[in-house]
């Protein structure tokens, strides 16, 4: 099949102007005059300005066609401009409502669908617009239900950047400048490494075994947070996404759940990125042995529109008081009907098209192809993944993280028509979270391009 015969969405890259092209560069200069300098990073090699996207393809302002291996921060699992989104945009008659006063019909319908897929018999849910907002609700719920304000989180974690979610996000880059405003009752446990980690913590590589991580957690649960507050909740990603696509060793999440139960601590699963099919299951928690008491979902839920949810069994969520006409936690766009309509459609597709199974099959194909391509490349520490969340980690000559390797590769492959993102604390990982509609040809092209780039820049 010729490139011209492939529909947009299934095409291979077509570069007509070396990215970033003249229009993207001109727009970057304009953006710098109106946006906070903290937001969009700009260099001679970055960024490109998107003008159109469908399936696994993105077209930029200069007419270049790319393969998007990020699905736009994991949102477009079903592909850009998926059928549920298009249907909602075309048919929904109510664009805005009054979510906690006079609720939209779509809000009720979405809550009922979410309750059906939850792991509990009786589920109560709070909707939000962003992942950070869902995490905020989860932290508040856990504090009310446990009666203990302290929280245990993990090094390398990313749970959002609002003040509550930032308090449990460990990375100094995001916390710097705001430490005095953040809650001090958060203890950070080391994230355990896999089989390559030695027993104990390696000061040079910052790798910790599962046994020692669990022992540190046990001490925190017993002694409390750094400020002395008792710990009532553990928040954890079943697989760290932005932290570098990191999986804990087999059995760790089950033992973590056992520890939490022994100390009557509530387990919050942050499944904003990993949930709803991305990792080969409705919830990634079920794949890794985590038994959550509260679950946060988002990203792919809205098929491209902003919506999130915090879910818990009734006995936990009912720690919130009855509404007396004024909700304790709410927001203007709670239960936004257009986003709810897209989410209902997305959930129908997740089920009817077995998206979890598709993610697992495509993820295995991509993971094995990357392993084969990169097996002989010096500096590749590990290729790992779960479903369609995959990371390639690079190490330096001493066995420590190769700072910026993921950044260098992301910049290099952009010129060849691939969109990927760096991840990890120092950008030592290239992260892949593509849409499930990625074609065989696109996988083959992407893997070969990544291999060539790794050999060139490492």
C-alpha positions as CSV (number, residue, x, y, z in Angstrom):
1,X,0.0,0.0,0.0
2,X,1.4,3.4,-0.9
3,X,1.5,6.2,1.6
4,X,-1.1,8.1,-0.3
5,X,-3.5,5.1,0.0
6,X,-3.4,5.1,3.8
7,X,-6.1,7.2,5.5
8,X,-4.9,9.9,7.9
9,X,-4.6,8.2,11.2
10,X,-2.9,5.1,9.8
11,X,-0.1,6.8,7.9
12,X,3.6,6.6,8.3
13,X,5.4,9.9,8.9
14,X,5.7,12.4,6.1
15,X,8.2,15.2,6.7
16,X,8.0,18.1,4.3
17,X,9.9,20.6,6.5
18,X,12.5,19.5,9.1
19,X,10.7,19.8,12.5
20,X,10.2,22.3,14.0
21,X,9.4,23.9,10.7
22,X,9.2,27.7,10.0
23,X,5.6,28.0,11.1
24,X,6.2,26.1,14.4
25,X,9.3,28.3,15.1
26,X,7.3,31.4,14.4
27,X,4.5,30.3,16.7
28,X,7.0,29.4,19.4
29,X,8.3,33.0,19.3
30,X,4.7,34.4,19.5
31,X,3.9,32.0,22.4
32,X,6.8,33.2,24.4
33,X,5.3,36.7,24.4
34,X,2.0,35.7,25.9
35,X,2.5,32.5,28.0
36,X,4.3,32.2,31.3
37,X,7.9,31.1,30.5
38,X,7.4,28.2,32.9
39,X,4.9,26.3,30.6
40,X,6.2,25.4,27.1
41,X,9.8,24.6,26.7
42,X,11.3,25.9,23.4
43,X,14.6,25.1,21.7
44,X,15.9,24.9,18.1
45,X,14.7,21.3,18.1
46,X,11.4,21.6,20.0
47,X,8.3,21.9,19.9
48,X,6.0,21.4,16.9
49,X,2.6,23.0,16.9
50,X,-0.3,20.6,16.3
51,X,-3.0,21.5,13.8
52,X,-4.8,18.2,13.3
53,X,-4.9,14.6,14.8
54,X,-6.7,11.4,14.0
55,X,-6.0,7.8,14.9
56,X,-2.3,7.5,15.6
57,X,-1.3,10.5,13.4
58,X,-0.7,14.2,14.1
59,X,-0.2,16.9,11.6
60,X,1.7,20.0,12.6
61,X,1.4,23.6,11.4
62,X,4.0,23.0,8.7
63,X,2.1,20.1,7.2
64,X,4.4,17.4,8.6
65,X,2.7,14.1,9.6
66,X,3.9,12.3,12.7
67,X,3.1,9.0,14.5
68,X,2.0,9.9,18.0
69,X,3.4,7.3,20.5
70,X,2.2,9.3,23.5
71,X,-1.5,9.4,22.6
72,X,-1.3,13.0,24.0
73,X,-0.3,12.2,27.6
74,X,-2.2,8.9,27.5
75,X,-5.5,10.5,26.8
76,X,-6.2,9.2,23.2
77,X,-6.0,5.5,24.0
78,X,-8.8,4.9,21.4
79,X,-7.0,7.2,19.0
80,X,-7.4,10.9,18.2
81,X,-10.9,11.9,17.1
82,X,-12.3,8.5,18.2
83,X,-15.9,7.6,17.4
84,X,-17.2,8.2,21.0
85,X,-15.8,11.7,20.9
86,X,-17.1,12.5,17.5
87,X,-20.5,11.2,18.4
88,X,-20.7,13.3,21.6
89,X,-19.6,16.4,19.8
90,X,-22.1,15.8,17.0
91,X,-25.2,14.7,19.1
92,X,-25.0,16.1,22.6
93,X,-27.6,18.8,23.1
94,X,-26.6,20.0,26.5
95,X,-23.1,21.5,26.7
96,X,-23.1,22.7,30.3
97,X,-25.2,22.0,33.3
98,X,-25.4,22.5,37.1
99,X,-23.6,19.3,38.3
100,X,-24.4,19.5,42.0
101,X,-27.6,21.5,41.9
102,X,-29.7,20.4,38.9
103,X,-27.7,17.5,37.5
104,X,-27.4,16.7,33.8
105,X,-28.9,13.3,32.8
106,X,-25.5,12.3,31.3
107,X,-23.9,12.7,34.7
108,X,-26.2,10.1,36.2
109,X,-25.7,7.7,33.3
110,X,-21.9,8.0,33.5
111,X,-21.9,7.4,37.3
112,X,-24.0,4.2,36.8
113,X,-21.6,2.9,34.1
114,X,-18.6,3.6,36.3
115,X,-20.2,1.9,39.2
116,X,-20.7,-1.2,37.1
117,X,-17.0,-1.5,36.3
118,X,-15.7,-0.8,39.8
119,X,-14.4,-3.7,41.9
120,X,-17.0,-3.2,44.7
121,X,-20.7,-4.1,45.0
122,X,-21.8,-0.7,46.1
123,X,-19.8,2.2,44.7
124,X,-20.0,5.9,45.3
125,X,-18.2,8.3,42.9
126,X,-17.1,12.0,42.7
127,X,-16.5,13.3,39.2
128,X,-13.9,16.0,38.4
129,X,-12.3,17.5,35.4
130,X,-8.6,16.6,35.9
131,X,-6.5,13.8,37.4
132,X,-5.2,16.1,40.1
133,X,-8.8,16.9,41.1
134,X,-9.6,13.2,41.4
135,X,-6.5,12.7,43.6
136,X,-7.6,15.7,45.8
137,X,-10.9,14.0,46.4
138,X,-9.2,10.7,47.2
139,X,-6.9,12.3,49.7
140,X,-9.9,14.1,51.4
141,X,-12.0,10.9,51.4
142,X,-9.2,8.9,53.0
143,X,-8.6,11.5,55.7
144,X,-12.4,11.5,56.6
145,X,-12.7,7.7,56.5
146,X,-9.5,6.9,58.4
147,X,-9.5,9.8,60.9
148,X,-5.7,10.1,60.3
149,X,-4.3,12.8,58.1
150,X,-0.9,11.3,57.3
151,X,-0.2,9.8,53.8
152,X,2.5,7.4,52.5
153,X,3.5,7.9,48.9
154,X,6.5,6.8,46.8
155,X,9.6,8.3,45.5
156,X,9.3,8.9,41.8
157,X,5.6,9.3,42.1
158,X,3.5,11.8,40.1
159,X,0.0,12.5,41.3
160,X,-0.6,16.0,40.0
161,X,0.4,19.6,40.7
162,X,-2.4,21.1,42.7
163,X,-1.4,21.7,46.3
164,X,-2.9,18.5,47.8
165,X,-1.7,16.3,44.9
166,X,1.7,18.0,44.8
167,X,2.2,17.2,48.5
168,X,2.2,13.5,47.5
169,X,4.2,14.0,44.3
170,X,7.8,13.3,45.3
171,X,9.8,14.9,42.5
172,X,11.8,18.0,43.7
173,X,11.5,19.7,40.3
174,X,7.8,20.2,40.9
175,X,7.9,20.8,44.6
176,X,10.7,23.4,44.6
177,X,9.5,26.8,45.6
178,X,6.3,25.5,47.2
179,X,7.6,23.3,50.0
180,X,6.4,25.7,52.8
181,X,2.9,25.6,51.4
182,X,2.7,21.8,51.2
183,X,1.3,19.5,53.9
184,X,4.2,18.0,55.9
185,X,2.5,14.8,56.9
186,X,3.6,12.8,53.8
187,X,6.2,10.0,54.1
188,X,7.9,8.9,50.9
189,X,8.9,5.3,50.6
190,X,11.4,4.0,48.0
191,X,10.0,2.5,44.9
192,X,11.3,-1.1,44.7
193,X,13.3,-2.2,41.7
194,X,13.1,-5.5,39.9
195,X,15.5,-8.4,39.9
196,X,18.5,-6.3,39.1
197,X,18.4,-4.4,42.4
198,X,20.6,-5.6,45.2
199,X,19.3,-6.1,48.7
200,X,19.4,-2.7,50.4
201,X,19.5,0.7,48.8
202,X,22.3,1.5,46.4
203,X,23.3,5.1,47.2
204,X,24.8,5.6,43.7
205,X,22.0,4.3,41.6
206,X,19.1,4.8,44.2
207,X,17.8,1.3,43.6
208,X,16.0,-0.5,46.4
209,X,14.9,-4.1,46.8
210,X,11.3,-5.0,47.5
211,X,12.2,-6.4,50.9
212,X,13.8,-3.2,52.1
213,X,11.1,-1.0,50.6
214,X,8.4,-3.0,52.5
215,X,10.4,-2.6,55.7
216,X,10.7,1.1,55.3
217,X,6.9,1.2,54.7
218,X,6.3,-0.8,57.9
219,X,8.3,1.7,59.9
220,X,6.5,4.7,58.4
221,X,3.1,3.1,59.2
222,X,4.2,2.4,62.7
223,X,6.0,5.6,63.5
224,X,4.0,8.1,61.4
225,X,4.8,10.8,58.9
226,X,7.8,13.2,59.3
227,X,5.7,15.8,61.1
228,X,4.4,13.1,63.5
229,X,0.9,12.7,62.0
230,X,-0.5,9.1,61.9
231,X,-0.7,7.7,58.4
232,X,-4.2,6.8,57.3
233,X,-3.6,6.4,53.6
234,X,-1.2,5.0,51.1
235,X,-1.3,6.4,47.5
236,X,0.4,4.5,44.8
237,X,0.4,4.1,41.0
238,X,0.1,0.4,40.1
239,X,2.9,1.2,37.6
240,X,4.7,4.5,37.8
241,X,4.1,6.3,34.5
242,X,5.7,9.7,34.4
243,X,8.2,8.3,36.9
244,X,9.7,6.2,34.1
245,X,7.2,3.4,33.3
246,X,8.4,1.5,36.4
247,X,6.9,-1.8,37.5
248,X,7.4,-3.0,41.1
249,X,8.6,-6.6,41.5
250,X,6.1,-9.4,41.4
251,X,4.2,-9.8,44.7
252,X,5.1,-6.3,46.0
253,X,1.7,-4.8,45.5
254,X,0.0,-7.7,47.2
255,X,2.3,-7.4,50.2
256,X,1.8,-3.6,50.3
257,X,-2.0,-4.2,50.4
258,X,-1.5,-6.7,53.3
259,X,0.6,-4.1,55.2
260,X,-2.0,-1.5,54.7
261,X,-4.7,-3.7,56.0
262,X,-2.6,-4.6,59.1
263,X,-2.3,-1.0,59.9
264,X,-5.9,-0.1,58.9
265,X,-4.6,2.3,56.2
266,X,-6.6,3.1,53.1
267,X,-5.0,2.2,49.8
268,X,-5.6,4.8,47.0
269,X,-4.8,3.5,43.5
270,X,-3.9,6.4,41.2
271,X,-5.1,4.8,37.9
272,X,-5.4,8.1,36.1
273,X,-2.8,6.9,33.5
274,X,-2.9,3.1,33.9
275,X,-6.6,2.5,34.2
276,X,-9.4,1.8,31.6
277,X,-7.5,-0.6,29.4
278,X,-4.1,1.1,29.0
279,X,-2.3,-1.7,30.8
280,X,-4.2,-4.7,29.5
281,X,-7.0,-4.7,32.1
282,X,-9.9,-2.4,33.2
283,X,-7.7,-1.5,36.2
284,X,-4.0,-2.2,36.3
285,X,-4.3,-2.9,40.0
286,X,-5.9,-6.3,39.2
287,X,-2.8,-7.2,37.2
288,X,-0.2,-6.3,39.8
289,X,-2.0,-7.6,42.9
290,X,-2.9,-4.3,44.4
291,X,-6.2,-4.2,46.4
292,X,-7.3,-0.6,46.5
293,X,-9.9,1.0,48.7
294,X,-10.2,4.1,46.5
295,X,-9.5,4.3,42.8
296,X,-8.9,7.4,40.6
297,X,-9.4,7.3,36.9
298,X,-9.1,9.9,34.1
299,X,-7.1,10.6,30.9
300,X,-8.6,8.1,28.5
301,X,-12.0,8.2,30.2
302,X,-13.1,11.3,28.3
303,X,-11.8,10.1,24.9
304,X,-10.2,13.6,24.6
305,X,-12.4,15.7,26.8
306,X,-11.4,16.6,30.4
307,X,-13.1,14.4,32.9
308,X,-12.0,12.3,35.9
309,X,-13.5,10.2,38.7
310,X,-12.7,9.2,42.3
311,X,-14.4,5.9,43.2
312,X,-14.8,4.1,46.5
313,X,-17.1,1.6,48.2
314,X,-20.0,3.1,50.0
315,X,-18.7,2.4,53.4
316,X,-15.6,4.6,52.7
317,X,-17.2,7.3,50.5
318,X,-20.0,7.7,53.1
319,X,-17.5,9.3,55.4
320,X,-18.5,12.5,53.6
321,X,-21.5,14.2,55.3
322,X,-24.8,14.4,53.6
323,X,-25.3,17.5,51.5
324,X,-27.4,20.0,53.3
325,X,-27.8,22.1,50.1
326,X,-24.2,23.1,49.9
327,X,-21.6,20.4,48.9
328,X,-18.3,20.2,50.9
329,X,-16.4,19.4,47.7
330,X,-17.7,20.5,44.3
331,X,-16.7,22.4,41.2
332,X,-18.3,24.4,38.4
333,X,-17.8,21.8,35.7
334,X,-18.6,18.8,37.9
335,X,-20.4,16.3,35.6
336,X,-20.0,18.4,32.5
337,X,-22.6,16.8,30.2
338,X,-20.5,16.9,27.0
339,X,-17.5,15.2,28.7
340,X,-19.9,12.7,30.4
341,X,-21.4,11.9,27.0
342,X,-17.9,11.2,25.5
343,X,-17.0,9.1,28.6
344,X,-20.1,7.0,28.3
345,X,-19.3,6.3,24.7
346,X,-15.7,5.5,25.5
347,X,-16.7,3.0,28.2
348,X,-19.0,1.3,25.7
349,X,-16.2,1.0,23.2
350,X,-13.8,-0.3,26.0
351,X,-16.2,-3.1,26.6
352,X,-17.6,-3.9,23.1
353,X,-14.2,-3.9,21.4
354,X,-12.3,-5.5,24.2
355,X,-9.8,-2.6,24.4
356,X,-7.9,-4.2,27.3
357,X,-7.2,-7.3,25.2
358,X,-6.2,-5.1,22.2
359,X,-3.8,-3.1,24.4
360,X,-2.3,-6.3,25.8
361,X,-1.7,-7.7,22.3
362,X,-0.3,-4.6,20.8
363,X,1.7,-3.9,23.9
364,X,3.4,-7.3,23.8
365,X,4.2,-6.7,20.1
366,X,5.7,-3.3,20.7
367,X,7.6,-4.4,23.8
368,X,9.1,-7.5,22.2
369,X,10.1,-5.6,19.0
370,X,11.8,-2.9,21.1
371,X,13.7,-5.5,23.1
372,X,14.9,-7.2,19.9
373,X,15.9,-3.9,18.3
374,X,17.7,-2.5,21.4
375,X,19.3,-5.7,22.7
376,X,22.8,-4.9,21.3
377,X,22.6,-1.2,22.1
378,X,25.1,-0.2,24.7
379,X,23.5,1.9,27.5
380,X,20.1,0.3,27.4
381,X,19.4,-0.8,31.0
382,X,15.9,-2.2,30.6
383,X,13.0,-2.4,28.3
384,X,9.8,-2.9,30.3
385,X,6.1,-2.4,30.2
386,X,2.5,-3.5,30.9
387,X,0.1,-3.3,28.0
388,X,0.5,0.0,26.2
389,X,2.6,1.7,28.8
390,X,6.3,0.9,28.0
391,X,9.6,2.5,29.0
392,X,13.2,2.2,27.7
393,X,15.6,3.1,30.5
394,X,19.2,4.2,29.7
395,X,22.2,4.0,32.1
396,X,25.6,5.6,32.1
397,X,29.0,3.8,32.3
398,X,28.7,3.6,36.1
399,X,25.3,1.9,36.0
400,X,23.5,5.1,37.1
401,X,20.7,6.8,35.2
402,X,21.9,8.5,31.9
403,X,20.5,11.9,32.6
404,X,18.8,13.4,29.5
405,X,19.0,10.3,27.3
406,X,15.3,10.3,26.9
407,X,15.3,13.9,26.0
408,X,18.0,13.5,23.4
409,X,16.2,10.6,21.7
410,X,12.8,12.4,21.8
411,X,14.3,15.4,20.0
412,X,16.1,13.2,17.5
413,X,13.1,11.0,16.5
414,X,10.9,14.1,16.2
415,X,12.9,14.9,13.0
416,X,12.0,11.5,11.6
417,X,8.3,11.9,12.4
418,X,7.9,10.2,15.8
419,X,6.4,11.9,18.9
420,X,7.7,10.4,22.2
421,X,8.3,11.8,25.6
422,X,11.1,11.5,28.1
423,X,10.3,10.3,31.6
424,X,12.0,9.5,34.9
425,X,13.4,11.8,37.4
426,X,16.4,12.9,35.2
427,X,14.9,12.1,31.8
428,X,16.7,8.8,31.6
429,X,13.7,7.0,30.1
430,X,11.8,7.1,26.8
431,X,8.1,6.5,27.5
432,X,5.7,4.9,25.0
433,X,1.9,5.2,25.6
434,X,0.5,4.9,22.0
435,X,-3.1,4.6,21.0
436,X,-4.5,1.1,20.6
437,X,-5.2,1.8,16.9
438,X,-1.4,1.8,16.1
439,X,-0.9,-0.3,12.9
440,X,1.7,-3.0,12.3
441,X,3.5,-0.8,9.8
442,X,3.6,2.1,12.3
443,X,5.0,-0.2,14.9
444,X,7.7,-1.4,12.6
445,X,8.6,2.1,11.5
446,X,8.7,3.4,15.1
447,X,10.9,0.6,16.5
448,X,13.4,0.9,13.7
449,X,13.5,4.7,14.1
450,X,14.0,4.4,17.9
451,X,16.8,1.9,17.4
452,X,18.7,4.2,14.9
453,X,18.3,7.1,17.2
454,X,19.6,5.2,20.2
455,X,22.7,4.1,18.3
456,X,23.3,7.7,17.1
457,X,22.9,9.7,20.3
458,X,24.0,7.4,23.1
